[in-house]
């Protein structure tokens, strides 16, 4: 991807060595330094470091908020984006769902954290559209691969740390270390005080929590008809209501409310007034149908599954789920165990198998389930959803996990059209 940069000796910049020529400078990053010679061989105008073009992209002219954690990044980012817009600010947001600027969709879904130059380009677009803030999800891969180099964060937020991506990070300890490495500087930080695995530089650190004392403490809450709570921040005690369901979403809301307060300096009461305007994120605890009750969620880790199923623990649950292929195998038995502890009936199916045999993925999941009397295996995901709907009784909830608002299923290297929500609507004729 070439990006035009006027008023320079070169006309374009790129991080792809193959695109280099006499008019195009090669932006050297940690990810592409092994292609430096190739860039020179292709006649690159010049070699420049990514931080040397930060000013040209306006990276330092906008307040950047980075959000990391195993679960909750997307909901926290989307809630904060919604609050800031409603408070009258112009805001950009980059993450799993794509690029949004001032309530417009600019680009569709992408990596949680794109390449360095892509992020710079997105920041440039946001700045060009008058944005005060740029919110971005920061993945553990991006931290290791330094896809955030050259960025100065106004605020860094930690949601939580549970198991994920061990196919890449190899051990849970390494994954925890990577997440925590994001919070070792002296910049402003907002940390989940209830996350025991969090380790951070205490300087300029603020906290939010439910169980433990924190800068922003949830004093009381209710989960009836959505959620509501009372936040205490020193002498300020302020109530809020929200349409989001589930205890775990209280953490996401607390993070977003606290961040909005730290970033804007507005009264907490003024921020609490706009919380109820946020309707949630597509594919996150999304009720596709009320009667029969069908919920779709993106949860694809043991902790994510537990959070969603615990949020519905007053109900009888039929859970449909699988696990991604060519990814962390160690979490599969744990996912099976979570489902067997919290669901009345289980249907194990495919997720995104990629190049892995679906049967072996299912085998890993089943190894975590001792009593398999309430377990059915159906590798065809559409048939699995149909089975769940057919066996559903009036008081039961069908919960379909793993893909959320994804509109495809990855089998080998093919992205085949598949949306859990559309499949449900088709099967129920709604």
N, C-alpha and C positions, 0 to 999 in steps of 0.2 A: 504494500500500500504506500503510494507516494503521496506526500502532503505538500502542497504549495506554500512556501513561506516568502512573501514579498519583502523587498528591501534588504536582500542579502546577496552575497557574491554568488551563491547557488540559488537555483529556482525552487528546488524541491529537497525534501528530506525523506529518508526511508530507513527502516531497520532490516530490510530484506536485501542482502548483498547482491542478489540476482537483478535487482531493479536499479542498481547504481550505473551512472554514466557521467559525462562531463558536466551536466547541469544538476546532478543529484548528489547530495552529501549523505554519507553513511553515518547513522546515529548508532554509536557503539554502546551496547548494553551488556549486562552480565549474561543475558540469554544468547546473544548473537556474537560474542567476541571470538568464537572459534571460526567464524566466517569472515574475519577481518581481511585475510589475504585474498579471499574470493572477491570482496568488495573492491580492493585495490586492482585486482586483475581485470575487473569489469570497468575500470576507469572512473571510479568514484571521484567526484569533484574534490571532496575533502572528507576527513574523518573527524567527527565531533562527538563529544560526550553528551549524554542525555541532559545532564544538569546545565550544560552551556546553552541549551535552547529553551530552558524553562521560561525565561522572560518573554521570548518570542511567542510562546503559547499562552502567556498570561497566567501561568500556573501560580504565581505569587500574588495575583490580583484578586483572588477569590478565596473564601474560607472553605477548606476541605475537611470533611468529616469522614473518618475511616471506621468501619464497623467490622469486627471479626468475632468469631465464635463458631461452635459446631452447629448449633441450631439458633434460629431467631434472627439471623442477619437480615433476611429479606423483609420480614414483617417489621422489624425495628426501623430499618431504612425507610420503608414505605410510610410508616406512621410518622416519623420525623419529617419526611418530605411533605406529607399532608398537613401537619401542624404548622410548619413554616410558611407554606403557601397560604393557609387560612389566616395566618397572622400578618399577611401582607408583603411577604418577602418573595423575591424571585429565586427559584431553586432548580438545580440540576440533580439528577440521581442516576447512577450507573450501578448495574448489578445483574443478577441472574435473569431478571425479567427484561433487561435491555437498557436503553438510554431514554430518560424522560427529562424534559426541560419545560418548566412553567406549565405543567399539566398537559403537555403534548408528548405523544410517543414519537421519538426521533429515530430510534433504531430498535429492531426486534431483539429477541433473546440472544444472549452471547455467553461467553465465559463469565463466571462470577466476577473475576478481575481480568480484563483484557491485557494485551501487551502494553508496555510502557508508552509507546508512541500513540496507540489507540486511546489510552486514557488521557494523554496530553491533548489529543485532538478533541475528545469529548469535553474536556475542561475549557478548551478554546471556544467550542461551540456555546457552552453555557455562559462563559464570560461575554461572548459576542451578543448573547440574548439578554444581557443585563443582570445576570444572576449574582446574588450576594453569597450564596452557599452552593457547594457541590458535595453531595453525599455519595459515598461509594462503599460497596461491600469489598472486604479484603479477605481473600481465601488463604489458607495455609500454603497452598502451592505458590501463590503470588509472593508471599513473604520469603519463602526459600529461594525462589527464582528471581527475586529482587525486581518484580514487576511494578513496584511502587517507588523505585529509586528516583531521587530528585524532587519528591513531593514533600511539602511541609504541611503537616496536618494541624488544623486549628483545634481538633478534638479527636481522640481515639476512644472507641467504645468496645468493651468486651461484654458479650452476651453470656456465654458459658463455654465450658470445655468438657466434652464427652468423646467417646470413641468414634472416629471416622478416618477414612483415607489411609488406613494402615498398609494398603497395597503400595502406597508411595512413601510414607514416613517410616514404615517397618515396625516401629514400636510405639506404644501409647506414650511412653516417656518422651520420645523424640517429638511426637505430635504436640504434646503439652508444652515442651520447650519452645517449639516454633511459634505457637500461639502467644506464649508469654513474651517472646523476644520482641514483639510489636510494641510492648509497653515498658521498655527499659530506658527510654529517654526522659528528658525533663519537661516534655510538652504536656499539655492539658489532657487528662485521661478521665474516663468515666467507667468504673469497674463494678461488675455484679458482686456485691459483698458476700452473697451466699454461695459463690463459686469457690470451693475450697482449694481447687487446683491453681487458682490465679496467683501469679507472682509478678510484681510490678515495681517500678520505681515510685516511691511514695510522694515524691515532689510533684506538685500540681495535680494530685489525684483526688477525684471526687468519687463517691460511691452511691449505689442505690441498692435497696434490698427489701426483703419481706421478713426473713427469719432473723437477721442480724442488724444491730444498730448501723445506720448509714447516713450519709449526707442527705439523701432523699429516702425516707423510710415509709413503707406502706403500713399504716397503722391498723387499718381494718379493710375488709373487702367482702364482696358478695359475688357469687357466680350465677345468680338467677337472672334469666332473660338477658344474656350477655354478661357484662361484668361491670362492677363499680368499686370504687375504693376511696380511701382518704389518705392523702400524702402529707407527711410532715417534713418541712425543711426549716430547721431551727424554729423560729416562732410562727412561721406560716403553716397553717393547717387547712388544706384545701380538698374538697371532694371532687370526683370526676365520675362520669359514666361512659361506657363504651359498648359497641355492639359485638365486640370480639368475645368468643367463648373460650373457656379453658384456663386453668390456673397458670400454665406456662405463658399465656399471652399477657398476664399481669406483669410479668418481667419485661416483655417486649414494650408494653405501654409505659412502664416505669422508666425504662432506658430512654425512650423517645421523649417523654415529658421532661425528664431531668436534663437531657441534652438540649432541648429547645430553650429551657430556662437558662442554662449555662451560656448558650450561644447568643441569645437575644437580650438577656437582662430584663425581659418583661416580667411583670408580676406572675407568680405561679397561677393565680386565679384566672388570669387572662388566657394562659396556655390551657388550663383545664377546661375552659369553656369551648375549645375547638376540638377536644378529644373525640367527642361523640360523632363528629362529622366523618371520621375515618371508618370506612366500611370493611376494612380488612383487605387481604390479598387473595387474588384468584388462585384457587388450588390449595389454599391453606385453610383447613377446617371449613371447607366450602360445602354447604348443604345443597346438593344437586336437586333433591326432592324432599318434600316434607312428609307426604303420605304416599308410598312408604318412605321411611326416613333413610336417606342415603347420603353419606358424607365422604368426600374425597380429600385426601391430604398428601402432601409431598414427603412426609416422614419416611426416612430410609436409613435410619440408624436405630440401635436399640433404645437409646434415650429419647429420640424423637417419637418413636412408636409408643413408648411408655407414657410420654406426656399427652399425646393425643388420646390414647385409650383410657388413661386415668381421668381425663377431662370428661369422658362419657361413662364413667364407672357406675353411675346409677342405672344405666341401661343394660339390656342384654345385647351383646355384640356378636355380629358375624363379620369376621375380618378376612379380607382378601389381600394378599401381599406376596411379594417375591423378593429377590435381591439382585443387584446389578452384577453382570458378569465381568470378568477381568478386573475386579476390584477386591477390596479387603474381604478375604474369606472368613477371618476370625469373628467378624460381627454376625455372621449368618446364624450360628447356633443360638447366640444371644437374642437375636430377633425372634427366633422360634420360641425361646423360653418366655419372652415378654408376651407374645401372642397367647401362649398356652396358659399363662397366669391371669390374663385379663379378658380373654374372649370366651364366649360360650361355644362358638363354632369357628373353625379355621379352614380357609381354602388357600392352599399354597400354590402359587402360579409363577409365571415368568414376569420379570421386570424388564430390564434392558439386557438381554443375555450376552450381547456382543458376540465374541468368538468362543465363548465358553458353552459347554453342553448344558442345556437347562436342567437335565436330570441330575447332574452333579451338583448344581447350585441348590436344587431342592433337597438333595441328600444332606448337604451341609446344614440347611435350615432344620430339617427333621431330626438331626442328631441332638438338637437342643430341646426337643419335646419328648418328655417321658411317656405321658399318656396320649396315645395317638387316636383314641377312640372317637374323638370329635374332629379329626383332621381329614380333609379330602385333598387330593392332589389333582390339579387340572392344569396342564401346561399351556393350553390355549387361553390367553388372558380374557378374551371376550366370553368364551364359554364359562370361565371361572366366575366372572361377574354375573352372567346369566344364572348360573347355579345358585349363587348367593341370593339373588332376587327371588328365585323360585322357592327356595327353602325358608325365606324370611317370613316370620309370623308377625302379627300386628304390633306387638310391643317391642320388636327387635330393631336394631339399627345396623345397616350394612355399612361397614367402614372399609374403603378401598385405599390402600396406602402405597406410597413409593414414587408415584409419578406426578401427582398434583395437577398442575395445568400444562404439563408437557403434551404436545400434540403429535407425538411420534413414539414409536418403539424401535430401539436399535437392535437389529438382528444381523449378526456378522458386521459388515460395514454399511449396511443399508438402514436409512431412517425411513421407516414405514409409517404412514399416517395412522395414529391411534391416540385417542383422547378418552380417558376413563369417563369423563363427564358426558361426552357425546355418546359413548356406548350405552351408558345408563339411560340417557334420554331416548335413544333409539329403541332400546329394549322395553322401555315403559311407555313408548309412544307419547312422549311429552315434548 
